Amino acid sequence: MYVPMPILIALAIVFLLLALAAFRRQTPRDPLMGARGAEQPRMPLAPAAPIPPTPPSTSAVAEDLRARVMPLLARGQKINAIKLVRDETGMGLKQAKDYVESLE
């Protein structure tokens, strides 16, 4: 039995459309999202809370840390110096970098 190619293509498209329509009816709707296609109002994002500044360390700890950072800077190991400052003080990356650069 010979069926022309355009008819086979048309039948395949109709079959796919019917299958897609049946599948869409069977998908459960998310109760939080509401009806499909309904635009939900968007809630504005709250601004991030500011990070509190780190407490200043005592001068004895600062001098000990400075004594350990200076040789690293002398050898050109700036990244290792920043890591050391962060580990010892709990500073953030920017604060530790600024501290190490102030020692250069």
Z-matrix of the N, CA and C atoms (Angstrom, degrees):
N
C 1 1.441
C 2 1.527 1 107.99
N 3 1.289 2 115.15 1 129.52
C 4 1.453 3 121.72 2 -177.34
C 5 1.527 4 109.51 3 -105.16
N 6 1.392 5 115.25 4 125.47
C 7 1.466 6 120.85 5 176.54
C 8 1.521 7 106.60 6 -120.70
N 9 1.320 8 117.17 7 125.84
C 10 1.463 9 119.54 8 -178.89
C 11 1.537 10 111.86 9 -59.07
N 12 1.321 11 115.80 10 146.09
C 13 1.467 12 123.02 11 -176.32
C 14 1.527 13 112.74 12 -59.09
N 15 1.339 14 122.38 13 -43.66
C 16 1.473 15 120.76 14 179.76
C 17 1.528 16 112.55 15 -60.03
N 18 1.307 17 117.28 16 -33.25
C 19 1.469 18 119.71 17 179.19
C 20 1.525 19 109.78 18 -70.16
N 21 1.327 20 118.39 19 -40.41
C 22 1.464 21 121.54 20 177.20
C 23 1.533 22 111.36 21 -62.32
N 24 1.322 23 115.98 22 -40.79
C 25 1.465 24 119.73 23 179.57
C 26 1.522 25 109.99 24 -66.37
N 27 1.334 26 117.52 25 -43.00
C 28 1.460 27 121.15 26 179.17
C 29 1.522 28 110.80 27 -62.64
N 30 1.332 29 118.19 28 -41.72
C 31 1.463 30 121.71 29 178.22
C 32 1.531 31 111.14 30 -64.50
N 33 1.324 32 117.50 31 -38.92
C 34 1.464 33 120.85 32 179.24
C 35 1.521 34 110.65 33 -65.52
N 36 1.328 35 117.17 34 -40.58
C 37 1.459 36 120.54 35 179.69
C 38 1.529 37 110.17 36 -65.98
N 39 1.332 38 117.46 37 -42.88
C 40 1.468 39 121.17 38 178.68
C 41 1.519 40 109.97 39 -62.40
N 42 1.317 41 117.58 40 -43.17
C 43 1.466 42 121.83 41 179.64
C 44 1.533 43 110.34 42 -61.92
N 45 1.332 44 117.69 43 -44.53
C 46 1.460 45 120.57 44 179.93
C 47 1.524 46 111.88 45 -64.43
N 48 1.333 47 117.08 46 -39.11
C 49 1.461 48 120.01 47 178.69
C 50 1.525 49 111.35 48 -65.70
N 51 1.324 50 116.86 49 -40.89
C 52 1.463 51 120.24 50 177.82
C 53 1.530 52 111.00 51 -65.53
N 54 1.311 53 116.85 52 -42.07
C 55 1.463 54 120.29 53 179.18
C 56 1.527 55 110.73 54 -64.49
N 57 1.328 56 117.36 55 -40.18
C 58 1.456 57 121.15 56 178.45
C 59 1.527 58 111.17 57 -64.45
N 60 1.335 59 116.87 58 -42.27
C 61 1.464 60 120.71 59 179.23
C 62 1.527 61 110.51 60 -64.33
N 63 1.328 62 117.58 61 -40.50
C 64 1.462 63 120.60 62 179.45
C 65 1.530 64 110.25 63 -67.10
N 66 1.311 65 117.49 64 -39.36
C 67 1.460 66 120.81 65 -179.91
C 68 1.521 67 111.14 66 -65.79
N 69 1.320 68 117.08 67 -40.90
C 70 1.464 69 120.45 68 -178.89
C 71 1.526 70 111.49 69 -65.39
N 72 1.322 71 117.69 70 -32.72
C 73 1.464 72 120.33 71 178.55
C 74 1.520 73 111.25 72 -71.15
N 75 1.336 74 117.43 73 -27.82
C 76 1.460 75 120.60 74 -175.72
C 77 1.521 76 113.13 75 -86.65
N 78 1.312 77 119.37 76 -14.93
C 79 1.458 78 120.34 77 -178.25
C 80 1.514 79 109.40 78 -72.26
N 81 1.332 80 117.22 79 131.86
C 82 1.460 81 119.80 80 -179.68
C 83 1.524 82 110.00 81 -70.94
N 84 1.290 83 114.95 82 149.04
C 85 1.460 84 120.31 83 179.02
C 86 1.515 85 108.78 84 -93.10
N 87 1.283 86 115.02 85 140.55
C 88 1.452 87 120.92 86 178.86
C 89 1.526 88 108.38 87 -76.93
N 90 1.343 89 118.58 88 122.24
C 91 1.463 90 119.38 89 -177.42
C 92 1.523 91 112.47 90 -64.28
N 93 1.329 92 118.11 91 -24.97
C 94 1.463 93 119.70 92 179.63
C 95 1.522 94 111.82 93 -78.73
N 96 1.331 95 117.01 94 -25.90
C 97 1.457 96 120.47 95 -178.03
C 98 1.522 97 112.15 96 -89.85
N 99 1.306 98 118.20 97 -15.79
C 100 1.458 99 120.54 98 179.18
C 101 1.518 100 111.42 99 77.97
N 102 1.301 101 115.86 100 -158.46
C 103 1.461 102 121.17 101 -178.29
C 104 1.518 103 109.98 102 -67.72
N 105 1.315 104 115.12 103 147.62
C 106 1.459 105 120.91 104 179.05
C 107 1.522 106 109.49 105 -63.93
N 108 1.288 107 117.40 106 134.97
C 109 1.457 108 121.42 107 176.80
C 110 1.516 109 113.90 108 88.59
N 111 1.329 110 117.94 109 -11.63
C 112 1.459 111 119.93 110 179.30
C 113 1.520 112 108.87 111 -80.84
N 114 1.291 113 115.63 112 131.25
C 115 1.463 114 119.92 113 -179.43
C 116 1.518 115 108.69 114 -80.64
N 117 1.304 116 116.71 115 122.95
C 118 1.456 117 121.83 116 179.72
C 119 1.522 118 108.56 117 -89.87
N 120 1.329 119 117.64 118 140.71
C 121 1.472 120 118.49 119 176.58
C 122 1.525 121 109.39 120 -66.54
N 123 1.304 122 115.26 121 139.16
C 124 1.457 123 119.96 122 -178.94
C 125 1.525 124 109.21 123 -92.79
N 126 1.316 125 114.04 124 137.90
C 127 1.453 126 119.68 125 178.54
C 128 1.525 127 108.25 126 -86.43
N 129 1.316 128 117.75 127 137.21
C 130 1.466 129 119.20 128 178.18
C 131 1.523 130 110.02 129 -69.26
N 132 1.321 131 115.77 130 144.38
C 133 1.452 132 120.68 131 178.16
C 134 1.519 133 109.72 132 -75.39
N 135 1.308 134 114.89 133 139.84
C 136 1.458 135 119.70 134 177.60
C 137 1.526 136 108.71 135 -76.53
N 138 1.312 137 117.26 136 143.18
C 139 1.465 138 118.63 137 178.15
C 140 1.522 139 109.91 138 -65.65
N 141 1.312 140 115.62 139 147.84
C 142 1.458 141 120.59 140 -179.69
C 143 1.523 142 109.50 141 -67.51
N 144 1.309 143 114.92 142 143.61
C 145 1.450 144 119.98 143 178.43
C 146 1.528 145 108.98 144 -71.43
N 147 1.317 146 117.12 145 138.60
C 148 1.469 147 118.36 146 179.77
C 149 1.525 148 110.55 147 -66.49
N 150 1.304 149 114.94 148 145.55
C 151 1.463 150 120.40 149 178.88
C 152 1.525 151 107.36 150 -81.69
N 153 1.335 152 116.34 151 126.95
C 154 1.457 153 117.75 152 -179.04
C 155 1.532 154 109.98 153 -68.33
N 156 1.316 155 116.95 154 146.05
C 157 1.466 156 119.16 155 179.76
C 158 1.520 157 110.39 156 -66.46
N 159 1.317 158 115.06 157 150.91
C 160 1.464 159 119.09 158 179.74
C 161 1.524 160 108.60 159 -75.08
N 162 1.315 161 116.21 160 143.81
C 163 1.460 162 117.84 161 -179.63
C 164 1.528 163 110.49 162 -68.79
N 165 1.309 164 116.96 163 143.48
C 166 1.467 165 118.70 164 179.65
C 167 1.522 166 110.26 165 -66.61
N 168 1.319 167 116.08 166 142.34
C 169 1.456 168 120.07 167 -179.83
C 170 1.520 169 109.33 168 -85.24
N 171 1.305 170 115.23 169 164.75
C 172 1.465 171 119.46 170 179.58
C 173 1.523 172 109.02 171 -71.17
N 174 1.295 173 115.66 172 159.87
C 175 1.462 174 119.93 173 -175.79
C 176 1.522 175 111.62 174 -66.69
N 177 1.347 176 118.19 175 -31.59
C 178 1.466 177 120.27 176 -179.85
C 179 1.524 178 110.10 177 -66.36
N 180 1.336 179 116.66 178 -42.37
C 181 1.461 180 120.23 179 178.46
C 182 1.520 181 109.86 180 -67.69
N 183 1.331 182 116.79 181 -39.86
C 184 1.453 183 120.78 182 -179.51
C 185 1.528 184 110.84 183 -63.45
N 186 1.335 185 117.28 184 -41.48
C 187 1.463 186 120.25 185 179.22
C 188 1.522 187 110.97 186 -67.90
N 189 1.322 188 117.47 187 -39.52
C 190 1.468 189 120.70 188 178.11
C 191 1.530 190 109.93 189 -64.46
N 192 1.315 191 116.31 190 -43.48
C 193 1.459 192 120.47 191 179.20
C 194 1.524 193 110.62 192 -65.02
N 195 1.314 194 116.35 193 -42.28
C 196 1.464 195 119.94 194 178.76
C 197 1.527 196 110.62 195 -61.65
N 198 1.326 197 116.60 196 -39.04
C 199 1.466 198 120.81 197 179.54
C 200 1.525 199 111.39 198 -65.56
N 201 1.323 200 117.38 199 -29.47
C 202 1.473 201 120.03 200 179.28
C 203 1.521 202 111.83 201 -86.45
N 204 1.341 203 117.76 202 -24.73
C 205 1.461 204 121.15 203 -179.17
C 206 1.521 205 111.65 204 -80.80
N 207 1.320 206 117.52 205 -36.89
C 208 1.465 207 121.30 206 -175.35
C 209 1.531 208 113.61 207 -57.38
N 210 1.346 209 120.27 208 -43.98
C 211 1.467 210 118.38 209 177.77
C 212 1.542 211 112.77 210 -63.68
N 213 1.323 212 116.68 211 -33.71
C 214 1.470 213 119.12 212 177.43
C 215 1.526 214 110.30 213 -64.98
N 216 1.327 215 116.44 214 -41.06
C 217 1.461 216 119.66 215 178.14
C 218 1.527 217 111.27 216 -66.91
N 219 1.327 218 116.48 217 -35.80
C 220 1.460 219 120.06 218 179.40
C 221 1.532 220 111.13 219 -64.74
N 222 1.335 221 116.21 220 -31.52
C 223 1.471 222 120.35 221 178.35
C 224 1.521 223 112.15 222 -87.69
N 225 1.328 224 118.10 223 0.83
C 226 1.464 225 121.38 224 178.93
C 227 1.515 226 113.72 225 79.91
N 228 1.323 227 117.14 226 22.00
C 229 1.472 228 121.28 227 -179.17
C 230 1.536 229 109.45 228 -102.13
N 231 1.318 230 114.55 229 66.12
C 232 1.462 231 120.37 230 -176.97
C 233 1.530 232 111.76 231 -64.45
N 234 1.323 233 116.81 232 -39.90
C 235 1.472 234 120.03 233 -178.91
C 236 1.521 235 110.72 234 -64.06
N 237 1.328 236 116.62 235 -42.81
C 238 1.468 237 119.91 236 178.03
C 239 1.523 238 110.96 237 -64.66
N 240 1.332 239 116.82 238 -34.93
C 241 1.461 240 120.01 239 177.07
C 242 1.526 241 110.65 240 -65.26
N 243 1.318 242 116.97 241 -42.12
C 244 1.471 243 120.55 242 178.62
C 245 1.527 244 110.11 243 -64.51
N 246 1.335 245 117.07 244 -41.75
C 247 1.475 246 120.27 245 177.39
C 248 1.522 247 111.12 246 -60.52
N 249 1.322 248 116.56 247 -42.42
C 250 1.462 249 120.56 248 179.57
C 251 1.525 250 110.91 249 -62.05
N 252 1.331 251 116.44 250 -45.25
C 253 1.462 252 120.34 251 179.97
C 254 1.524 253 110.18 252 -62.37
N 255 1.324 254 117.31 253 -42.54
C 256 1.471 255 120.17 254 -179.86
C 257 1.516 256 111.11 255 -64.44
N 258 1.346 257 116.89 256 -42.79
C 259 1.465 258 120.28 257 -179.37
C 260 1.527 259 112.01 258 -65.03
N 261 1.308 260 115.74 259 -39.70
C 262 1.467 261 119.70 260 -175.37
C 263 1.520 262 113.41 261 -78.73
N 264 1.324 263 117.62 262 -33.78
C 265 1.463 264 119.75 263 -172.88
C 266 1.522 265 114.15 264 -108.60
N 267 1.336 266 117.48 265 -20.06
C 268 1.461 267 119.61 266 -175.34
C 269 1.514 268 112.39 267 79.45
N 270 1.332 269 117.33 268 13.71
C 271 1.458 270 120.90 269 178.40
C 272 1.518 271 110.48 270 -67.81
N 273 1.307 272 115.72 271 159.30
C 274 1.450 273 121.08 272 172.43
C 275 1.520 274 109.53 273 -76.42
N 276 1.323 275 115.58 274 172.16
C 277 1.463 276 120.26 275 -176.88
C 278 1.526 277 111.71 276 -61.61
N 279 1.314 278 117.09 277 -45.63
C 280 1.473 279 120.49 278 -177.83
C 281 1.519 280 110.94 279 -64.64
N 282 1.329 281 117.45 280 -43.69
C 283 1.452 282 120.18 281 -178.72
C 284 1.529 283 111.10 282 -65.45
N 285 1.340 284 116.49 283 -41.97
C 286 1.466 285 120.00 284 179.17
C 287 1.520 286 110.62 285 -65.60
N 288 1.319 287 116.80 286 -39.52
C 289 1.471 288 120.39 287 179.16
C 290 1.524 289 110.14 288 -64.70
N 291 1.329 290 116.52 289 -43.53
C 292 1.461 291 120.09 290 178.45
C 293 1.530 292 111.03 291 -63.02
N 294 1.328 293 116.82 292 -38.97
C 295 1.458 294 120.64 293 179.75
C 296 1.534 295 110.15 294 -64.52
N 297 1.335 296 116.36 295 -46.56
C 298 1.465 297 120.24 296 -179.19
C 299 1.533 298 109.99 297 -64.86
N 300 1.304 299 117.08 298 -40.68
C 301 1.475 300 119.42 299 179.10
C 302 1.530 301 111.46 300 -67.10
N 303 1.325 302 117.29 301 -28.77
C 304 1.473 303 118.67 302 176.93
C 305 1.523 304 111.55 303 -70.30
N 306 1.338 305 117.22 304 -21.27
C 307 1.462 306 120.78 305 179.14
C 308 1.521 307 112.08 306 -85.11
N 309 1.325 308 118.16 307 -16.48
C 310 1.461 309 121.28 308 -178.00
C 311 1.503 310 111.65 309 -70.94
